[in-house]
Amino acid sequence: MKLFGLFPIKNNKVVFSSFSAGSFSDNPKYIAEELLKENLAVDCVVVLRNTKRIHLPDGIRYVKYNTLRYLFELSTARVWVDNTRKQDFIVKRKGQYYIQTWHGAIPFKGIEHDIAESLSTKYINIAKHDSQLIDCVLTNSDLGKEIIKKSFWYDGPVIKTGSPRLDKLISKDSLFHDEAKQKLNLKTNVKYLLYAPTFRDSGDISVYNINFSSIINSLERRFGGDWNVIVKLHPNIKDEHIKISKNVINATQFPDIIELFSVADVLITDYSSSMFEFALTKKPVLLYMPDIDDYLKYRSTYFEIEELPFKVANNLHELSSNIIGFNTEQYHTELDKFYKKLHLLEDGNASQRVVDIIKKQIC
C-alpha cells in the first residue's frame, strides 16, 4: 500500500465501506447519500466485494474490495468512512481523515475489548491497528461514548451525532417507506412482523425455527388485520437451514435492515441492538429469549434484562401472551424513561452533522 503513497491525496475524494465491503448500507450509505445532496464536487467511492447487480445512486462509483485499485482509492482519498474494522495492512497517510461510524448505536451485548476473551488474537490485532488510524468515532448517546472509550482500544474523539442510518426512520420519510415496500414486493393491505434475531457463538440454529402460525394469530387478535412475517437473520447465520413457511418472507440477504424497520409494524428479536433502534419508531418490540440462561453464561451485556423497556418471553406461549396483552400506553412511558437515562440524540439530523464534519476536511 505504501507504493500508492507516491500519488497525491485527492482532497475531494471520500471512500465508504460497510460491513467489510459486504454491501452499500448502514451509516456509510446514508452519509454518502446526504453528502450528494450538497451538490459539492465530491468524488464518492464505495468499496464492495460483490459488484454484480449493484445499483448505486448517481454520483457514487464503486471499487472492488482487495484489488490494487481498492488500495489506490484508499491511499488517495482525503476521508474514509467505515462501520467495521479495516485490515491490518492498511496504512493511513498524513492528511487523511478516518470516521468510524460503527454498526450499532446502543449495543445490548458486549463488544470489542469487553468480550476480548471470545475474540481471536487476529481480530484483536486488527481492531487495535484500526483504532490507531481512527480520527473520530460516532455515537448517539452518553452511554455510547462510555462504551466506546472503554471497549474500543481507542482514546480519541467520540462525537455524539446520532445515527445517520436512522434519520429517515425517525423522520418517517414516506418515500423511503414506499420504496422499501416496492423492493420487497410487499402487499399494501397486510401488516408485517419482522423477526430479526442475532447469532449464537455456539452456532446453534434451533432457536430460530419458530412456528409462526400462533404468533400471527396472536398479532391478528391484538392488533387486527392480516399479518405476514419477514425474517432477517444475522449475516453470521446461514439461512438455508431455516424453515420458511407460508406467509413468511426470507429477507436475510436483503442488505439494509433499516428499510425493513420502515415497513415492519412489530419487531421480535432477542439480544440484538436492533431492539433499541426499531423502538425509536414507537412501534412494538417484543423479546424472545428461549436460551437466555445459556446465552448469558458466555456473553456480557450492558443492561440487565429487567432494565429493558420490552417484554421478555422464554417460550412461544409467553411470547403469544405478551403480544395479546401488549399495553401501548405503558410501553411508550417505559420507552421515554429508558431513552432519557441514556441522554440519547436521535432527531433525524445525524447525517447532516456527519456531512458537516466531512466538509471541514474536503472544502
C-alpha positions in Angstrom: 0.0 0.0 0.0 3.0 2.3 0.6 3.6 2.3 -3.2 0.4 4.3 -3.7 1.7 6.9 -1.3 3.6 8.3 -4.3 0.3 9.6 -5.6 -1.2 12.8 -4.3 -4.2 12.8 -2.0 -7.3 13.9 -3.8 -8.9 16.5 -1.4 -12.5 15.9 -2.6 -12.4 12.1 -2.5 -14.3 10.1 0.2 -14.2 6.3 0.4 -17.1 4.5 2.1 -17.2 0.9 3.3 -19.9 -1.1 5.2 -19.5 -4.5 6.8 -16.1 -5.1 5.3 -17.3 -4.2 1.9 -20.2 -6.6 2.1 -22.9 -4.1 1.0 -23.7 -0.5 0.4 -25.7 0.0 3.6 -25.8 1.2 7.2 -24.4 4.5 8.3 -21.9 5.0 5.5 -24.7 4.6 2.9 -26.8 7.4 4.5 -23.8 9.7 5.0 -22.9 9.2 1.3 -26.5 10.0 0.2 -26.6 13.1 2.3 -23.2 14.3 1.0 -24.6 14.0 -2.6 -27.4 16.4 -1.6 -24.9 19.2 -1.0 -24.1 19.3 -4.7 -20.4 19.6 -4.0 -17.7 18.4 -6.4 -17.1 15.3 -4.3 -15.7 12.0 -5.6 -17.7 9.4 -3.6 -16.3 5.8 -3.8 -18.0 2.7 -2.3 -15.9 -0.4 -1.6 -17.7 -3.7 -2.5 -16.9 -7.4 -2.6 -19.7 -8.3 -4.9 -20.3 -5.8 -7.7 -22.9 -7.8 -9.6 -26.4 -6.4 -9.8 -25.4 -3.4 -7.6 -27.4 -0.2 -8.0 -25.7 2.9 -6.7 -27.1 6.5 -6.7 -25.9 8.8 -9.4 -22.7 10.4 -8.2 -21.3 7.3 -6.4 -18.9 4.9 -8.0 -17.6 1.6 -6.7 -14.2 -0.2 -6.4 -13.8 -3.9 -5.9 -12.5 -5.0 -2.5 -8.9 -6.3 -2.2 -7.8 -5.1 -5.6 -4.9 -2.8 -6.5 -7.5 -0.2 -7.4 -9.0 -0.5 -4.0 -5.6 0.2 -2.4 -5.2 3.1 -4.7 -8.6 4.6 -3.9 -7.9 4.3 -0.1 -4.4 5.8 -0.4 -5.5 8.8 -2.4 -8.8 9.7 -0.5 -9.0 12.6 1.8 -11.7 10.9 4.0 -12.5 7.3 4.9 -16.0 6.4 6.3 -16.3 2.8 7.6 -18.6 0.9 10.0 -16.3 -2.1 10.7 -12.6 -2.6 11.1 -10.1 -2.2 8.3 -7.5 -4.8 7.5 -4.2 -4.7 9.5 -2.1 -3.9 6.4 -4.0 -0.7 5.7 -1.8 2.4 6.2 -3.2 5.9 6.7 -1.2 8.8 5.3 -0.7 12.1 6.8 -3.5 14.4 5.7 -6.2 11.6 5.6 -9.1 11.6 8.0 -10.9 8.4 9.2 -14.5 8.5 10.5 -15.6 5.3 12.2 -19.4 5.1 12.4 -19.6 1.5 13.9 -22.8 -0.5 13.1 -24.8 -0.5 16.3 -25.7 2.7 18.1 -26.6 1.3 21.5 -25.3 -2.2 22.0 -27.0 -4.7 24.3 -24.4 -7.4 24.3 -20.7 -6.8 25.0 -18.4 -5.7 22.1 -14.7 -5.5 21.3 -12.4 -5.3 24.4 -15.4 -6.2 26.7 -15.6 -9.6 25.1 -11.9 -10.0 24.3 -11.8 -13.5 25.8 -14.1 -14.7 23.0 -12.3 -12.9 20.2 -9.5 -14.3 18.1 -6.0 -12.9 18.5 -6.1 -12.0 14.8 -9.3 -9.9 15.2 -7.9 -8.2 18.3 -4.8 -7.2 16.5 -6.9 -5.9 13.6 -9.1 -3.9 15.9 -6.1 -2.4 17.7 -4.5 -1.4 14.4 -7.7 0.1 13.1 -8.2 2.2 16.3 -4.8 3.7 15.8 -6.0 5.0 12.4 -9.3 6.5 13.5 -9.8 10.3 13.9 -13.3 10.2 15.4 -15.9 7.6 16.3 -19.6 8.5 16.1 -22.2 7.7 18.7 -25.8 8.7 19.6 -25.7 8.8 23.4 -23.7 9.4 26.6 -23.7 5.7 27.2 -22.4 5.1 23.7 -19.4 7.4 24.5 -18.6 5.5 27.6 -18.8 2.1 25.9 -16.6 3.2 23.0 -13.9 4.7 25.3 -13.9 1.6 27.4 -14.1 -1.1 24.7 -12.5 0.2 21.5 -8.8 0.3 22.3 -9.2 3.9 21.3 -8.7 7.2 23.2 -9.5 9.8 20.5 -12.6 12.0 20.0 -16.1 10.4 20.3 -18.7 12.7 18.7 -22.4 12.5 19.6 -24.0 13.0 16.2 -26.9 10.5 16.3 -27.1 7.6 13.8 -27.2 8.5 10.2 -28.9 5.3 9.3 -31.8 6.1 11.5 -32.6 9.6 10.1 -35.2 8.5 7.6 -36.8 6.1 10.0 -37.2 8.7 12.7 -38.5 11.4 10.4 -41.0 8.8 9.0 -40.0 9.5 5.4 -43.0 8.3 3.4 -41.0 7.9 0.1 -38.4 5.8 1.9 -41.1 3.6 3.3 -42.9 3.2 0.0 -39.7 2.4 -1.9 -38.8 -0.2 0.7 -42.2 -1.9 0.2 -41.7 -1.9 -3.5 -38.3 -3.5 -3.2 -39.7 -6.3 -1.1 -42.8 -6.6 -3.2 -45.0 -6.3 0.0 -48.7 -6.1 0.0 -50.3 -2.8 0.9 -53.2 -4.3 2.9 -51.1 -6.6 5.1 -49.2 -5.8 8.3 -45.7 -7.2 8.9 -43.9 -8.7 11.8 -40.1 -8.5 11.5 -38.2 -11.3 13.2 -34.6 -10.3 13.5 -32.5 -12.4 16.0 -28.8 -12.2 16.5 -26.3 -15.0 16.1 -25.2 -17.5 18.7 -21.4 -18.0 19.3 -22.2 -21.7 19.6 -23.6 -21.8 16.1 -26.9 -23.2 17.3 -29.7 -22.5 14.9 -32.5 -24.4 16.5 -33.8 -21.3 18.4 -34.7 -19.7 15.0 -37.1 -22.4 13.8 -40.3 -20.9 15.0 -43.8 -22.0 14.0 -45.1 -18.5 13.2 -48.8 -19.6 12.9 -49.6 -19.0 16.6 -47.6 -15.7 16.6 -49.6 -14.5 13.6 -52.8 -15.5 15.3 -51.9 -13.5 18.4 -50.9 -10.4 16.3 -54.2 -10.5 14.5 -56.1 -10.9 17.7 -54.3 -8.0 19.4 -53.8 -5.5 16.5 -56.3 -6.7 13.9 -55.8 -7.1 10.2 -53.9 -9.7 8.2 -50.3 -10.4 9.1 -47.2 -11.8 7.4 -43.7 -12.4 8.7 -40.4 -11.0 7.4 -37.3 -13.0 8.7 -34.0 -11.2 8.7 -31.2 -13.4 10.2 -27.8 -12.1 11.2 -25.1 -12.2 8.5 -23.2 -14.8 10.6 -26.2 -17.2 10.3 -26.6 -19.4 7.2 -30.2 -19.2 6.3 -30.5 -22.3 4.2 -31.2 -24.3 7.3 -34.1 -22.1 8.4 -37.6 -23.4 7.7 -39.6 -20.8 5.7 -43.3 -21.5 5.5 -46.4 -19.8 4.1 -46.8 -16.1 4.9 -43.1 -15.9 5.8 -40.6 -13.9 3.7 -36.9 -14.6 4.0 -35.1 -11.2 3.8 -31.8 -12.4 5.3 -30.0 -11.4 2.1 -31.7 -8.0 2.0 -28.8 -5.6 2.6 -30.5 -2.8 4.6 -32.3 -3.6 7.8 -33.4 0.0 8.2 -35.6 -0.4 5.2 -37.1 -3.5 6.9 -37.7 -1.4 10.1 -39.6 1.1 8.0 -42.1 -1.4 6.6 -42.4 -3.6 9.7 -45.3 -3.0 12.2 -43.8 -5.1 15.1 -40.3 -6.4 15.8 -39.4 -9.6 17.6 -35.8 -10.0 18.4 -33.6 -11.4 21.2 -30.1 -10.0 22.2 -29.8 -7.7 19.2 -29.3 -3.9 19.4 -32.0 -3.6 16.8 -34.4 -3.5 19.7 -33.3 0.0 20.6 -33.3 1.3 17.1 -36.7 -0.1 16.0 -38.3 1.2 19.2 -37.5 4.8 18.2 -40.4 4.5 15.9 -42.6 3.8 19.0 -43.8 0.6 17.3 -43.9 -2.5 19.5 -40.8 -4.5 20.3 -41.0 -7.9 21.9 -38.1 -10.1 23.0 -38.0 -13.9 22.5 -35.1 -15.4 24.6 -35.7 -19.2 24.9 -32.0 -19.8 25.6 -31.3 -16.8 27.9 -29.6 -18.8 30.7 -27.1 -20.4 28.4 -26.6 -17.2 26.3 -25.7 -15.0 29.3 -23.2 -17.5 30.5 -20.9 -16.6 27.6 -21.9 -13.1 26.7 -21.7 -10.0 28.9 -24.4 -7.3 28.4 -24.6 -3.6 29.1 -28.1 -3.8 30.6 -29.8 -6.1 32.9 -32.8 -7.8 31.4 -35.0 -6.1 34.0 -33.8 -2.6 32.8 -35.2 -3.1 29.3 -38.5 -1.4 28.4 -39.5 -4.5 26.5 -41.5 -7.6 27.5 -39.4 -10.8 27.5 -40.6 -14.3 26.7 -38.8 -17.5 27.3 -41.1 -19.7 25.2 -43.6 -19.3 22.5 -46.6 -19.4 24.9 -45.2 -16.4 26.8 -44.5 -14.6 23.5 -48.1 -15.0 22.4 -49.3 -13.8 25.8 -47.1 -10.8 25.6 -48.5 -9.9 22.2 -52.1 -10.3 23.2 -51.5 -8.3 26.4 -49.4 -5.6 24.8 -50.2 -2.2 26.5 -49.3 0.6 24.1 -49.5 3.5 26.7 -47.4 1.7 29.3 -44.8 0.8 26.6 -44.4 4.4 25.4 -44.0 5.5 29.0 -41.3 2.9 29.6 -39.5 3.8 26.4 -39.4 7.5 27.2 -37.9 6.8 30.6 -35.3 4.4 29.2 -34.1 6.8 26.4 -34.0 9.7 28.8 -31.5 7.9 31.0 -29.2 7.4 28.0 -29.1 11.1 27.1 -29.9 10.0 23.5 -29.5 12.2 20.5 -31.7 10.9 17.6 -33.5 13.7 15.9 -33.3 12.8 12.2 -30.3 15.2 11.6 -27.4 12.8 12.2 -26.4 12.5 8.5 -26.1 16.3 8.2 -23.9 16.5 11.3 -21.5 14.0 9.8 -21.5 15.7 6.4 -20.6 18.9 8.2 -17.6 17.1 9.7 -16.6 15.8 6.2 -17.0 19.2 4.6 -14.4 20.7 7.1 -11.9 18.1 5.7 -12.6 18.4 2.0 -13.5 22.0 1.5 
